[in-house]
Structure formats: structure tokens, C-alpha cells
Amino acid sequence: MGKTLWFFLVFTCLLIPLAVADWNILKLQTQDGLKISLKNYCESWRMNVELHNIRDFQVVPEECTEYIGKYVKSTQYKVDSQRASEECLVYLSTSCNLKKDGLDAWIFDIDDTLLSTVPYYKNNLYGGKKLNVTSLEEWMRKGNAPALDHSLNLYNELKSRGVQIIMVTSRKEHLRSATIDNLVKVGYYGWTKIVFRDPANELVSVQKYKSDVRRQIINEGYRIWGIVGDQYSSIEGIPNPRRAFKLPNPMYYVA
């Protein structure tokens, strides 16, 4: 009898914090009194990240890490990404007067644009843990990031139309060799240029760094028809691209 009572008390103590955590979210209401579920809450958070209403977050909300993990492994994530790639090709086919003189260019980011970091973030609560740059770079040096299939297809289609592929990444220069090996291993070939971040510009924001690189590319005579990236810092800033396409990524934010 004593053991049974002890077990019951321990079990109850374990359940109470969970019940309180769920209660806090499941009983949330909007200003007009609309009751929302945990799924509603997390979907709204993810959507507002993509709309750029939520910015500068350092971690995914604790109550939403499971939801975000399911999303980035889901068919919906693939469909969302595929649609963005399809819109790139619609734009290219209808609005781009390609000269085919070797100066028509398209810029890609790398992480979560060409290569997926989902395997790394799987072990970090899909963004629920604060980023450890050293740990991330150690993972990158292994060169095992998989390709994002929709981006690989877009990459190859652009290349087949004579568009010059230029990659501009926030990865640092010391990751050049590992990154190139990784790209080639998963099927990316024949790019025109790949730009890594060197020590001279590590202290400026990612947006300024990438804007400065775009300016340099334009000064070299290239016409940048489009940019694809998973972060707004990759696609915003002056000089503005003719068109920019954002891929979904609710796991982290880079300014």
C-alpha cells in the first residue's frame, strides 16, 4: 500500500508541470476572445517568421520545437519549397530577357537553400537550442549535408538555360574546401563563382556583406536576374535584385 501511494504521488508530481505547460498554451486567447490550440499557436508563429513579422529570435519557442521539427520533415515543407522553385522558373520564362552572353546570373545562398542543415538541427531541438557556431562549423566540416532536391532541380535548369550560377554564403573562408566537396558530392557542378565570408567582413551584418558582394558582382558586368535564399538578409539590401525568392526556414534567423 505504501509503495502504491508513493508511486501515485511521484506520477502526479510529474504530470502537474506538463499539465500547467499545456494549459498555458491551450487556454490562450486572441484579443477578440478566439481560443487557440497549441498547433494554431505554433503555425501562426512559423507563418509570421516567414512573413518577416517575427525577427531576431534566438531560439524557437520551447512549446513549438516538436511542431517545427515535424514541419521541416514534412511533405508540406517540400511542397512549399518546390512551389518557390517553380515560381523562379515562371519568372525566368516570362520576365527575363536573357542575353546568353555569359553575363546572365542567378545568386544562391547555400545553407538551407542548396544544402540542408536539418540533420544538424535535429540534434538541437530544431532551433530550440541557442546556436553554437563552433558545433555547427564542426558539422559543416564533415561535408555530409544533403542536397535540397527542389533547389538542385532549379540549379540544373538555370544552368541548362545558360544562366551563370553564383553562390554567396555566410560560411567562413576556412570552410571552403569542405563546402565545395559537399556540394559536388550531392550533385552541384559547374557554378561560375562561390563567395565565402573572409575575416575582413566578419564583423558586418550578413545583409551588408551580401549586399556588398552583389555590388561587386554587378560591377563585374553580371546581370543578376534573381536570388534564392532562406533568410531575408540574403535577399534584401541595396543593390536590390530584380526578383528575390524566399525559401521556408523557421529554425533560425540570421540578420
Secondary structure, DSSP 8 states (H G I E B T S, - for coil): -HHHHHHHHHHHHHHHHHHHHHHHHHT-B-TT--B--HHHHHHHHHHHHHTTSS-S-SS--GGGHHHHHHHHTSHHHHHHHHHHHHHHHHHHHHH-----SS-EEEEE--BTTTB--HHHHHTTGGGTS---HHHHHHHHHTT---B-HHHHHHHHHHHHTT-EEEEEEEEEGGGHHHHHHHHHHTT----SEEEEE-GGGTTS-HHHHHHHHHHHHHHTT-EEEEEEESSHHHH-SSS--S-EEE----S----
